[in-house]
């Protein structure tokens, strides 16, 4: 009897020890996981975000969470010229907004060739006056992210809460870690051979298991009539494929492994809890909840203000159409911002035509894929007959 009493007295102590052991194991795993991806929290020259905003323009309160995602390319531009002094130029710019009221995600694709006028924020004279040069050449050389964040606010009056910086090599590494990704390529991906100057078919239209090299080529290819604008549409198919993978195929362990592998290529001011929280939020999002839209506008040839730089083609944004787009999809309906308050240049025409994108959800992209594949299958059947 006495032995049973002693045993019962020991149970709370045993249980406490077991719980402590579990806590230590979990904590140890968490510390280990953090150590594996800790490189992304060392923001280095990307720096701390401190966006300057207009106090007279309301930021929509707590309803929206706004994330700036931008990809950095360290290669020379198409003409072989580099003007980023080794700091890279923005090749992909996404303004990602989560609406806490509706649980939907809105994504604005900003073309890398977007023309910001003769001078950027800080009254700095531009090279080619394209937004892809602002990150490296803006006035804040200690926290480079502020150059891009402040230019985006100047042009669009869009507030930013956090950022994710991605070196373009991250996309290639991520796809390879995932073992390739199933993707529908909406049209032939063709590039110009540097030696022969002839077109080379890299990826034909259709569904493919895309490798990292192929994904990089698809994402960065600009060999279209309207290079920047068309490329953004191609990238929508990639985003749909990645979302499908994470929603339907990827495990939590796979998500962690992906983060660990691309950590050397990422920088962010999000902390570890915010990253996992963002993961949890996105796992509840369906493709039809993600609306993606490209900036309205079209190509225009300008003479850059720097005398030694030849004329160049830029993406000239339609300010009025942009104001309407932002007020409808990226602002509270009761807090619109007039077009006159946007810092986008005006007063020119679109000699090659103007694009007004109505936008679509990634669910719409999936529908477009199914329709295209049905047409391809029907055409194949007709040919076989």
N, C-alpha and C positions, 0 to 999 in steps of 0.2 A: 504493500500500500504506500509506504513511504517512498519507494522507488518510483511509483507512478507520479506522485506529487512532484518529485524532483524533475521528472521528465517533462511534466506540464509546465513547470516554471522555466525550463530551458527553451520551450518553443518560441516565446516572443523574441528571445535573444537569437535563436537560430534563424527565425524569419527576418529579423532586422539585418543579420549578416548576409542572408541571401539577397535581400533587397539592395543592400549596399553594394554587393558584388555585381548585381545587374546594373545599378547606376554607374558603377565604375567602368564596366564593360561598354555601356552605351556612351558614356562620356569619352572613353578611350577611342571608340570608333568615330565619334564626332570630331575629336581632335585630329585623328588620323585623316579623316576625309577633308577637314579644313586645311591640313598641311599639304594635301595633294592638289588643292585648287587655290591655295593662298596667293599664288602669283597674280591672280586677277585683281586682287585688292591693292596691289602695289601700283598705283596709278601713274607713277613717274611723271614724265613731262605732260601727260594728258591732263593731270591735275585735278583740282577740286572745282566742282561746278558752282558758279556764282553768277547766275544770269541777271543782267540788269533789265528790269521791267518798267513799263510806263505805269505810274501810280494811278493814272486816270482811267486805265482800262482794267476792268474787273477780270479776275483769273478763274471765274466759275467755281470758286470755293472748293469744297471737298468732293464734289461730284466726280471729277475726272482725275485720273492718274496719268501723267504724261512722261513717256520715255523716249529719249533720243537714241537711236541705234545707227551707228555709222561705221562703214567699212573703209579701212585705209589701204591705199595702194602705194607701194614704194617704187614702182617702175616709172620710167619716163612716159610722157604722154604719146599720143599717136604720131606726132611729128618728131619724136626722139628728144624733145626738150623737157628738162626738169627744172622747176622753179620752187621746189619745196625744201631745198637745203637739207635733204636727208630725213625730213620729218613726215614725209608722206602726204598724199592728197586724198580727199574723200572720194571714193569710187561708188559707194552706196550710202544713201541718206534716207532713213525712215523715221517718220514721226509717228510713234505708236501711242495711242490713247485708249485707256480702259475706262469705260463708262460704268461707274459703280452702281448707278441706278438701274441700268438695263442689262448689265453683265455682258455687254458687247464690246468688241474691239474695233477701232477705226485706225486705219494705217494710211498716211499720206506719203507717197513716193515722190521725193524731190529729185529731179534730174541733176546729175553731176555738173552739167553745162549751164545750169541756171544762171542767167545774167543778173548781177546785183547792182549795176550802174558803174560809174567811173571810179568810185571810191567805196571801200568797205567800211564797216564800223571802225571808228578811230580815225577816220579821214585818211586812210592809207590808200595810196594809188595802187590799183590792181595791175596784174600782168596781163591776163586775158579777161579779167573781170568775171570769172566763173566761180560759182560757189565752192567748187572742189579745191580752190587754192586758199580759201579763207582760214581753214584750220591751222595751216602751217605759217601763214604770213600775217595774221592779225596782230593787234596791239599787245595782247597778253601772251608773252613768250614763256611765262612760268607755268601757266595753266592753259594749255592750248585749247582745251574743250570749250572754254569761254568764248573764243573767237567764233567758233561755229554756232554755239548756242545763242550768242548775242546777235549774230547776223540773221539767224532764223527768226529771232524775235523782231528784229528791225524790219524784215521783209514781210512776215506773216502775222506778227503779234501772237505768237504761240508760246506759252510758258512751258518750261521743262523742269521736271522734278528730279530725274536721274538720267544717267547715260550708260550705254554699253558701247565700248570701242572694240572693233574687231579688225584684226589684220586679215586681208583677203585670203591668206594661206589657211586661215581657220576653217573656211568652208571645205577646202580640199581635205584637210585632216579629219574633219568631222564626218564627212561622207565615207572616208576610208575606215574609220573606227566603226561606223555603222555597218560595214560590210557592203557598201554600195546602197543606193536607194532607188526604189521603183518610181520612175518619173515619166510622165507623158511630155514629149517635146513637141510643141505645137506647129513647128515648121522646120525645114532643113536649117541646120546651123552650119554656116559656111564662113570660112575665113580666107584672107588673101595671103598666099605664100610670100614671104619676104624676099626670097631669091628669084622665083619664077614670075611673081606678080600675078599668078593665076589663082582662081578660086578653087578651094579644096573643101569637099564635103566632109565635115567632122562628125556630125551626128544627124542622121536622117530623121524626118518627122516620124513620130510614133512612140510607143511605149518602150522604155529601155531600163535595164538595171544600170544606173549611171555610177561610174567610179568618181573618185575625187578629182582626177584630171579632167574628166568630161564635164563634171559639175562646174568646175572653175571656168572652163571654156564657155559653157552655156551662160553663166552668170555675167561674164565680162565681155562677151562678144558684142560688137557694135557695128557689124557689117550689114547695116540695114539702110534703107533710104532715109528714114528718120531715126538715126542711130540711137540716140538717148531715149526717146519716147518708146520705141519698139522694144528696146532691151528691157525696159521696166515691165512690159507686158510678159515677156518671156520669163522674167524672174518670178512673176506671180505663180506660174506653174511649178516652179521650184519650191516656193513657200507652201503651196498646197500639198506637195509631196512630203515635205518635212513635217508639216502638221499632222498629216495622215500617219506618218511613221510614229511620232510621239504619242498620238492618241490611241493607236491600234496595235502597235508592235513593241514599242519600247517599254521596258520595265524600269523601276526606280533605280535598280543597279545599273541598267544601261544608260539612264540619264546621268547618273553620277560618273560613269566611265567616260561618257562623251564630254562632260564638263572637265574632267581631269585631263583628258587628252588635248583639249583646245585651250586650256587655261593659259599656256604661254603666249597665246595669240590674242587674249582678251584683257581688257581693263574696264573696271566699273567702279562707281561710287556706291553701289548697292552693298549691303552687308550680307552675311551668310543667311540670316533669317529671312531677309527680304527676297533673296534669290529663291529659297525654298517656297516662300509664300507666293512668289510669282509663278513658280512651277505648279503649285497647287491650283492657282487661279486658272492658268492656261489649260490644265487638264480637265476643267469643267466647260471649256469653250468648244463649241462645235464649228465646223467649217462655215456654216451659214451665219455664224455670229461674228465673223471676221470680214469687215468691209475694207477693201483696198482701192485706192483711187490715185491716179496720176495728176500732176500739176497741169492745169489747162494752159495752152500756149503753143508755140511752134518755133522753128529755127529762124534765126536772123543773123545776117553778117554785119559785124561792127568793126571799127578801127579802135583797138585798145589805146588807152591814154599814154602808154609808154611808147616813145617814138621808135624804139628798136624792134617792137613787136608788130608783125604783119597782121592784116585783117584776119578775123577768125569767125567761125560760126558758133553762136551761143543759143541757149534756149530762152526765148523771150516769153515770160509768163503774162497771161491775160489777167491784169489786176482785178478788174470788175468780176470776172468769172471766178477768180480765186477767192475773193471776199464772199461771194455767194456760196461757194463750196464749203468754206470754213464755217460760215454761220449756220449752215444746214447740218453739217456732220461733226464739227469739232468744237462747237461752242454751245452753251446753254441758249435755248431759243429766246430767253428774256435778256440775254447779254450779247447782242450782235456787235460787230465792229465794222464801221463803215470802210469802204474801199479806200477812201482818201487817207485813212490812217495807216494803211499798209505802205511799207517802204519800197515796194516794187517799182522799177522804172516804167514810164509810160510815154506815149506820144509817137509810137512807131507802128508800122503795119507788119503783116506776116506774108512776105512775098511767096513763100512756098506752102502757105496754108496753115490753118490753126486747128489744134486738137482740143476738143472739149470732152473729157472722159466722164461718163456718168458714174463710173466706178462699178464694182461688183464684189460680191462676197466670194470667199474661197469655195463655198458651196456652189456658186455659179460657175466657178472654174471647173469643179468636178463635173458639173452638168455638161459644160462645153467639151470636156474630154470624152465623156460617154457618147455625145453626139458625133464628135469627130471620128471616134473609133468605129461607131456604127456605120458611118459613111464609108470609111476605109474598108471595112469588112464587106459591105455591099458591093463596092467597086471591085474588090478582089473576086467575089463570087461571080460578078458579071464577066470579068476577064477570063475566069476559069471555064465558064459556060461557052 
